[in-house]
Amino acid sequence: MLNRLDTVLTQIRHRCRSLTEGREWTRKTAIIAAAGAIVLAGSTAVTFLGGEADPSQQQAALSISETPDVKAVTAKARARVAGGRLSAPVITLPAVTRSMSDDTFYAVVENAIDIAGEDRLAKRFSKLSEEQIARERQCLAEAIYFEARSEGAKGKLAVAEVVLTRVADKRYPRTICGVVYQGAHLATGCQFSWTCDGLSDIPREKAAWDRSRALAAYVMLDVKWEEVTGKATHYHADYVAPYWAPTLEETATVGKHVFYRWGNRKPAKPAPLQDS
């Protein structure tokens, strides 16, 4: 019986070596499979054809799973499973698009948040503490609400994009709250007028606030949505003409806002994006 087992083990080793030659990335998988086969073969030796092995055969077979090599491989396999490294592939979070209706847009947002939980933040936010993440979300939700609460889904997303684009731009503060409240202590010169207009900053419209909060949480996730502003860093309402507008490159019109980014070239005026 043990000779038969030795033959099986030798065949397994040769097979693993041929499978893994020149393919290092499969080596550990093959070893783990071999270890499982070894243990299975040992069990088969003990219970072959429903019979019982004598004590010496049983001890020899069981000792296979206790050898240092097999114990090390199986321990690594268990650790990989326990650590989630052998779990199902990570699901790509659903992304919103420019053509979606508002209802579909917010359904996708809620779905992505449900899938992501608290573990799928974008890289730039992944190292923040829970308190810092909550504060960043709050600041972004406030910016979306006070700047675009009467806008549709794409209009709100456009404001969020401007804030995030500024966070990634070295010319601006490196945090969402820093960008949103830049210059807020000044009577004039604040970047977002609602932060220095002297009015209450408490959201009063629940539906708009809930959607602003959901969208803030969504855009901070590890998700790639279809952008609507073309990396804009500035915008203004379509009924005003600020002095700085001609110095920037116009990128989009979304709802009632016109968007711009830094640049010297003057492209053809883009078609407005209708915000439902």
Legacy VTK file of the C-alpha trace (Angstrom):
# vtk DataFile Version 3.0
C-alpha trace
ASCII
DATASET POLYDATA
POINTS 276 float
0.000 0.000 0.000
2.796 2.403 0.923
4.621 1.613 -2.316
1.446 2.521 -4.193
1.253 5.761 -2.217
4.901 6.605 -2.980
4.159 6.118 -6.672
1.167 8.464 -6.466
3.219 11.101 -4.656
6.026 10.871 -7.203
3.555 11.314 -10.057
2.036 14.331 -8.331
5.455 15.948 -7.851
6.389 15.420 -11.521
3.040 16.767 -12.656
3.361 19.898 -10.493
6.896 20.473 -11.790
5.764 20.260 -15.432
2.778 22.499 -14.831
4.773 25.198 -13.124
7.909 25.245 -15.317
8.233 28.734 -16.762
5.009 29.819 -15.110
5.972 31.074 -11.663
2.611 32.685 -11.098
0.961 29.227 -10.897
3.588 27.642 -8.654
1.894 28.271 -5.335
-1.462 27.168 -6.685
0.061 23.919 -7.951
1.774 23.256 -4.615
-1.456 23.832 -2.732
-3.264 21.474 -5.103
-0.525 18.899 -4.619
-0.777 19.225 -0.859
-4.493 18.629 -1.041
-3.938 15.609 -3.262
-1.306 14.278 -0.872
-3.645 14.488 2.067
-6.436 12.939 -0.012
-4.141 10.159 -1.147
-3.185 9.519 2.463
-6.807 9.264 3.434
-7.438 6.917 0.510
-4.624 4.679 1.656
-6.234 4.307 5.054
-9.746 3.595 3.778
-8.945 1.899 0.467
-11.968 -0.081 -0.805
-13.727 0.425 2.491
-11.167 -1.639 4.381
-9.045 -0.654 7.326
-5.299 -0.336 7.166
-3.124 -1.859 9.806
-1.790 0.591 12.454
1.601 0.994 10.776
0.026 1.941 7.418
-2.428 4.297 9.082
0.326 6.054 11.008
2.463 6.386 7.869
-0.405 7.829 5.846
-1.469 10.293 8.515
2.114 11.430 9.011
2.152 12.782 5.448
-0.110 15.680 6.406
2.133 16.430 9.362
5.353 16.860 7.391
6.813 20.415 7.509
6.340 21.070 3.777
2.703 20.025 3.704
1.902 21.798 6.969
3.485 25.001 5.662
1.557 24.878 2.389
-1.784 24.156 4.024
-1.190 26.872 6.614
-0.537 29.378 3.848
-3.675 28.269 2.044
-5.771 28.744 5.158
-4.211 32.156 5.745
-4.988 33.216 2.185
-8.605 32.161 2.575
-8.902 33.806 5.989
-7.369 36.992 4.622
-9.836 37.155 1.774
-7.192 36.738 -0.905
-8.988 33.761 -2.411
-12.419 35.327 -2.269
-14.512 36.149 -5.336
-13.179 38.920 -7.636
-13.933 42.464 -6.518
-17.102 43.716 -8.172
-16.675 46.830 -10.305
-18.853 49.539 -8.844
-21.632 50.726 -11.172
-20.941 54.066 -12.827
-23.304 56.889 -13.684
-23.365 58.261 -17.232
-24.326 61.524 -18.875
-27.342 60.020 -20.615
-29.053 58.634 -17.512
-32.311 60.027 -16.237
-32.214 61.407 -12.710
-34.083 58.408 -11.318
-31.667 55.956 -12.909
-28.717 58.112 -11.887
-29.615 58.061 -8.192
-30.530 54.364 -8.319
-27.010 53.656 -9.592
-25.530 55.887 -6.888
-27.404 54.060 -4.126
-26.517 50.674 -5.593
-22.819 51.517 -5.708
-22.876 52.755 -2.112
-24.582 49.544 -0.973
-22.008 47.379 -2.761
-19.011 49.399 -1.588
-19.817 49.682 2.094
-16.961 51.464 3.842
-14.103 49.632 2.135
-14.037 50.912 -1.443
-12.879 54.500 -1.131
-10.874 56.180 -3.866
-7.136 55.989 -3.271
-6.831 59.642 -2.260
-9.203 59.038 0.676
-8.241 55.487 1.633
-5.760 56.472 4.337
-8.017 58.932 6.149
-9.491 58.145 9.535
-13.220 57.538 9.894
-13.626 61.013 11.366
-11.739 62.627 8.491
-13.778 60.719 5.902
-17.033 61.782 7.548
-15.888 65.404 7.594
-14.825 65.351 3.939
-18.174 63.866 2.922
-20.002 66.503 4.915
-18.081 69.354 3.281
-18.672 67.951 -0.197
-22.370 67.372 0.462
-22.696 70.968 1.665
-21.002 72.278 -1.474
-23.285 70.202 -3.706
-26.395 71.259 -1.806
-25.750 74.988 -1.512
-24.312 75.349 -5.007
-26.719 73.107 -6.925
-29.683 71.990 -4.833
-32.111 73.159 -7.539
-30.104 71.413 -10.270
-30.674 67.916 -11.606
-28.371 64.971 -10.997
-25.760 66.020 -13.562
-25.769 69.577 -12.250
-24.983 68.318 -8.766
-22.333 65.956 -10.092
-20.721 68.852 -11.958
-20.189 70.788 -8.730
-18.731 67.703 -7.052
-16.326 67.249 -9.960
-15.042 70.809 -9.658
-14.322 70.314 -5.956
-12.488 67.030 -6.561
-10.536 68.469 -9.498
-9.343 71.287 -7.275
-8.315 68.833 -4.557
-6.099 67.110 -7.135
-4.654 70.449 -8.367
-1.578 71.754 -6.534
-2.892 75.309 -6.810
-5.605 74.517 -4.269
-5.853 73.000 -0.793
-5.356 69.237 -0.653
-8.587 68.366 1.140
-12.250 68.689 0.221
-12.990 70.855 3.235
-9.969 73.013 2.466
-11.187 73.581 -1.097
-14.816 74.217 -0.148
-14.045 76.659 2.651
-11.052 78.373 1.052
-11.360 82.096 1.828
-14.522 81.581 3.898
-13.110 83.768 6.672
-13.006 86.743 4.292
-15.891 89.112 3.599
-15.033 88.754 -0.078
-12.730 86.331 -1.819
-14.320 83.054 -0.731
-14.296 80.455 -3.493
-17.914 79.403 -2.965
-20.171 82.342 -2.195
-22.424 80.534 0.279
-19.474 80.123 2.659
-19.133 83.869 3.219
-22.573 85.355 2.512
-23.606 85.497 6.160
-26.646 83.273 5.614
-27.473 80.052 7.447
-25.560 77.003 6.285
-28.122 74.521 7.603
-29.773 72.464 4.830
-33.549 72.944 4.892
-34.687 70.861 1.911
-34.514 67.222 2.964
-34.838 65.597 -0.464
-32.100 67.759 -1.989
-29.909 67.258 1.069
-30.310 63.469 1.003
-29.335 63.371 -2.653
-26.387 65.682 -2.057
-25.129 63.432 0.729
-25.554 60.299 -1.378
-23.709 61.857 -4.305
-20.890 63.045 -2.037
-20.462 59.506 -0.718
-20.563 58.094 -4.248
-17.876 60.274 -5.816
-15.514 59.482 -2.944
-15.681 55.779 -3.807
-13.303 53.851 -6.036
-15.559 54.314 -9.050
-15.042 55.735 -12.545
-18.104 57.625 -13.733
-18.620 59.476 -16.996
-17.471 63.005 -16.234
-19.569 66.000 -17.217
-17.258 69.005 -16.754
-14.045 68.129 -18.574
-11.825 68.583 -15.480
-13.202 72.050 -14.797
-11.879 74.071 -11.866
-14.248 77.048 -12.155
-17.878 77.714 -12.971
-20.459 80.457 -12.789
-24.203 80.801 -13.191
-25.266 81.308 -16.788
-26.837 84.691 -16.031
-23.575 86.378 -14.958
-20.326 87.212 -16.768
-17.412 87.246 -14.291
-14.231 89.071 -15.217
-12.123 85.916 -14.990
-14.138 83.857 -17.486
-12.285 85.064 -20.641
-8.948 84.053 -19.097
-9.953 80.399 -18.816
-10.926 77.609 -21.199
-14.636 76.867 -21.324
-15.322 73.147 -21.029
-19.049 72.590 -20.559
-22.450 73.967 -19.744
-24.399 71.762 -17.346
-27.812 72.920 -16.264
-27.546 76.582 -15.293
-23.765 76.646 -14.813
-20.934 77.260 -17.264
-17.647 75.475 -16.507
-14.000 76.348 -17.166
-10.499 75.051 -16.562
-7.028 76.524 -16.639
-5.629 76.780 -20.169
-4.675 79.213 -22.901
-6.365 77.795 -25.979
-9.846 78.803 -27.043
-11.728 75.738 -28.342
-15.101 75.854 -30.001
-17.848 76.377 -27.468
-19.085 72.939 -26.339
-22.720 71.968 -26.675
-24.677 72.460 -23.437
-25.507 69.345 -21.444
-29.188 69.284 -20.587
-29.636 68.569 -16.910
-32.971 66.934 -16.195
LINES 1 277
276 0 1 2 3 4 5 6 7 8 9 10 11 12 13 14 15 16 17 18 19 20 21 22 23 24 25 26 27 28 29 30 31 32 33 34 35 36 37 38 39 40 41 42 43 44 45 46 47 48 49 50 51 52 53 54 55 56 57 58 59 60 61 62 63 64 65 66 67 68 69 70 71 72 73 74 75 76 77 78 79 80 81 82 83 84 85 86 87 88 89 90 91 92 93 94 95 96 97 98 99 100 101 102 103 104 105 106 107 108 109 110 111 112 113 114 115 116 117 118 119 120 121 122 123 124 125 126 127 128 129 130 131 132 133 134 135 136 137 138 139 140 141 142 143 144 145 146 147 148 149 150 151 152 153 154 155 156 157 158 159 160 161 162 163 164 165 166 167 168 169 170 171 172 173 174 175 176 177 178 179 180 181 182 183 184 185 186 187 188 189 190 191 192 193 194 195 196 197 198 199 200 201 202 203 204 205 206 207 208 209 210 211 212 213 214 215 216 217 218 219 220 221 222 223 224 225 226 227 228 229 230 231 232 233 234 235 236 237 238 239 240 241 242 243 244 245 246 247 248 249 250 251 252 253 254 255 256 257 258 259 260 261 262 263 264 265 266 267 268 269 270 271 272 273 274 275
